[in-house]
């Protein structure tokens, strides 16, 4: 019975990162906001996952430094009005989970997804919404030209692409 509990816990720890970032993306689509609770949950669970994955505690310093750098860039972007505050906080929390050696790849993938998302929304915003869709507040908000881009979607998509290559996931899976 104890072995079953360990297996269930291991699978829960494997799923927590994807679950939280998918929740953030869905929240961003629906409300154009990302709850601080999701970012805080990523930060709070990180030490538990590091221990469960068997990673050396010394490596967490590099993860924290990377997250701090991402947060600094995000805050700068927020101050300039080019990124939302929720996006900046989510990116920093996600950076904790991503190996420092993978962060530039993650940023590149995120930029690609963000560019495609932005172009798609800009194109779709040029057309009128069908009446059946216009009545949905979240769709109308996404379609509004003055509305921003739910960049949490690009963050989450890039996170899902990079996650399989992280030391955290490999450690949790015993690879």
N, C-alpha and C positions, 0 to 999 in steps of 0.2 A: 504494500500500500504506500509506503514511504517513497518507493521508486516512482510510482505513478505521480505522486505529488511533485517530485523533482522534475519529471518530464513535462508536466503541465506548466510548472513555473518556467522551465527553459523555453517552451513554446511561447508563453506569454511575454517573456523578455525579448524574444526574437521579434514578436509582432508589435511591441509597443512603439517603436520608432515609426514604422509604416502607418500604424493606426493613428498616431497623433498628427503626423504631417498630412495624411489624407483628410482628417477632420479639419485641419487648418485650411486646406485648399477648398473644401466644401463650404466652410464658413465664409471664406473670402468670396466665393462665387455667390453665395446666398445673401450676404450682408455687406460685402466690401470691407469687412473688418476681420481681424484675427484676434481671438481672445488671448489675453496675457496668460491665462491659465494653461493654454496649450504649450506655450513657450516655456513657462515655468515647470510644467510637468516633464518636458524633455530634459530640462536642467536637473530637476530633482531625481529623476530615475537614472540619470547617467552614471553616478558613482556605483549604484547597485549593479548595473549592467557591466560596468568595467570589472568589478570584482567577480561576478558570475562568469564573465568571459575569460577570466584568468589573465587579464592584461596586467602588465606591471604598473603599479600605482605611479611610478615616475613618469610614465608616458602621458598621464593626465595633465601634467603641466603644459606639455606641448599642445594638447587639445584645448586647454583653457586659453593659452596665448593666442591660438588660432581663432577661437571664438571671440576673444577680446578684439582682435584685429578686424574681424568681420563686423562686429558690433560698431567699432569706430567708423568704419566705412559706411555702414548703414545709417548711423546717426548723422554723418556728414551728408549723405544722400537725402535724408529726411529734412535736414536744415535747408537744403537747396530746393526742396519740394519735388524731388524726382523719385522718391520711394516713400511708401507709407511707413508709419512707425511700427505697425504690427509686422510688416514684412521684414523690417530691420531686426526686430527682436527675434522673430522666427528664424531668420537666417543665422543669427548668432547662436541660438540654441541648437540648431541643426549642425552647425560647424563643430560643436563639441563632439558629436557622434562620428564625424567624418575624419579619417586619418589626415593629419596635416599634409602628407604627401599627395593626397587626393583632392585637396581643396581647390586647386586651380582647375582641375578637370571638372569638378562639380560646378564651379563658377562658369566655366565655358558651356557646359551642358545647360545650366540654368539660363544663361544668356540666349542660347539657341531656342530653348523652349519659350522663353519670354518674348523673343522676337517674333516667333511664329504666332503665339497667342495675341500679341499686340496687332500684328498685321491682320489676323483673322477678325478680331473685334472691330478694327477700323473699317474693314471691308463690310462686315455685317451691319455696322452702324450707318452705312450709306443707304441701306434699304429699309423700307417700312416693315414693321413687325406685323405678322398676321394677327388678326383680332384675337384669336384664341390664345396667343402667346402674350399679347400686350397686356392682358388682364393679370398676368403673373408678376407681382412686384419685383421679384429678384431678376426676372428676365428683362423687364422694363428698365431696371437699374443698370444691368449690364449693357443694354442697348443704348442708353442715353449717351449722347456725344460728350457731355460735360463730365461724365463719370470716368473714373480712373480705370486702370487695368488691374484685375485681381491677380497680382504677381505671386501670391501665395501658391497659385496653381503651378507656376513655373518652378518655384522653390521645391514644392513637393515632388513634382515629376522628376526633377534632377536628383533629388534625394533618393527616390526609388530606384533610379538608374545606378547610382553610385553605391548604395547600401550593400549590395552583394559583394563588393570588393573591400569592404571595411574590415579592419582587424576585429572590431566588436562582433560583427555577425559571424565571422570565421571562428572566433573564439567560442561564441555561444553554441555554434554547430559542431565544435570539435574538429574543425578542418585545419 
